[in-house]
Amino acid sequence: MKTQLLKGIALGLFVSTMASPLFAQTAAPAQQAAEPAAGEELGYGVGSVLANVIYMPAKITYAGLGLLAGGLSYVLSAGRADVANNIIYPSVKGNYVVTPSHLKGTDPLYFVGAAPEQAPVQNYASGPAAAPKR
């Protein structure tokens, strides 16, 4: 009885293993991206023009004020370019025009740009470094 049960289990496992490729899921057929309708493209184009009526003057004003503030910070910090660059770069970089791809969400829209990369600060001493006190 026990051997018949084990033979039955073994036969069932063998059949299910051999039949499993028959029931495997096939990959879904790749669907090609639908071509957007002309009306949809026209809508994104009109939307980008209307957005630029507000966005472009705001961005140009922001960049101009950033340049003025950066120049003033350069003078007030006794010629430290890193202070001025941390103000100027974010205000001047970024997108100046809203495109239909920005409205679709395929491209990101950056009003404020990234700050410049910071170089490591190097301290120059006139003599050798002193050993730490314990």
Secondary structure, DSSP 8 states (H G I E B T S, - for coil): -HHHHHHHHHHHHHHHHHHGGGG--------------HHHHHHHHHHHHHHHHHHHHHHHHHHHHHHHHHHHHHHHTTS-HHHHHHHHHHHHSS-SS--HHHHHTSS---SS-------------SS-------
